[in-house]
């Protein structure tokens, strides 16, 4: 069994080795801002108002939050960042993060851009080891909701759903032909079931030799751990490999509010401890069943990432096993990503890109997330300031 290197997420010289002093000072400014909820809220509100009034704020946004959390305004603009991360053993997942294009034309444009990311990855599989898409980038949400309710569809709706199936198949087919795994992002609970159905249909078609299509499992949902186990059992029965991306989840406030408003049982775990327990059990399940699956640990939680390295060691799984990946968002948790990569693990960063104005909803979520998640921005700040101090002392 391979001896695994000892992992420490405290080594800031490794964590921020790819950042210049200027980039590190910018990161310090951004996380100082989001570390104060009232300042962050005021900044978000002011930016939304400025965008609504068509004030010229995009240049300022581009030089601050956009540059920190996004790769570029187009796929080719991301090239330099992809190369930089690759030099440190960190892969890139190009994530076309344009939202709100809810029309057939918009869906087709998102399809074409997603196919472009796969072709880009095929030309550089080491630097861009995965592709990703959201089904809601290709489909009308109201239609997905109607399908989940099992309401009868009109002829026009049936045709629209067939177009959705064709778009999803076009992506997964190209991913399979190119040898580039593709991640299907999670959605809200009230449209997740048709997304799951599409994902498993694609797995049955394209995951015969190995996992190419990955579905996302949000462990902050009560039902998800069992769903993961059921999905694996179905994969075994039907003779394909399960691809799974494990995350805690992204829609908690929205899910709780909708459940309360509509009077159904809250689908979200009662507290963080329950989510953590489910996530830990999901990691254990995936490691034990690695014979017929591949998975990605999509987490900013240091304990979860460390625990997975320990599980891999206990089960004799090499740190560079292609079936086990770690992933974090670009601009966050570099102490996890870069220290794992230096120790030989498979690591990738989700790198959003797209026109500044179109990516703003994504940036607002990142700011809100870092403000609301207990200790997230504080932890980032402590590490950034530790590295700035280390560099000053080294001069």
VENMOUR-V746456 format. One record per run of one state. SS is the DSSP state (hx for helix, st for strand, lp for the rest). FROM is the first residue (numbers start at 1). TO is the last residue. If there is no record, write none. Layout:
ss=SS from=FROM to=TO
ss=SS from=FROM to=TO
This chain:
ss=lp from=1 to=11
ss=hx from=12 to=15
ss=lp from=16 to=20
ss=hx from=21 to=34
ss=lp from=35 to=36
ss=hx from=37 to=52
ss=lp from=53 to=57
ss=hx from=58 to=69
ss=st from=70 to=72
ss=lp from=73 to=75
ss=hx from=76 to=87
ss=lp from=88 to=89
ss=st from=90 to=96
ss=lp from=97 to=103
ss=hx from=104 to=123
ss=lp from=124 to=129
ss=st from=130 to=133
ss=lp from=134 to=134
ss=hx from=135 to=137
ss=lp from=138 to=140
ss=hx from=141 to=148
ss=lp from=149 to=154
ss=hx from=155 to=178
ss=lp from=179 to=180
ss=st from=181 to=184
ss=lp from=185 to=188
ss=hx from=189 to=206
ss=lp from=207 to=212
ss=st from=213 to=218
ss=lp from=219 to=220
ss=st from=221 to=221
ss=lp from=222 to=223
ss=hx from=224 to=238
ss=lp from=239 to=241
ss=st from=242 to=247
ss=lp from=248 to=251
ss=hx from=252 to=262
ss=lp from=263 to=267
ss=st from=268 to=268
ss=lp from=269 to=271
ss=hx from=272 to=288
ss=lp from=289 to=289
ss=hx from=290 to=292
ss=st from=293 to=298
ss=lp from=299 to=301
ss=hx from=302 to=314
ss=lp from=315 to=323
ss=st from=324 to=329
ss=lp from=330 to=333
ss=hx from=334 to=342
ss=lp from=343 to=346
ss=st from=347 to=353
ss=lp from=354 to=355
ss=hx from=356 to=372
ss=lp from=373 to=375
ss=hx from=376 to=394
ss=lp from=395 to=395
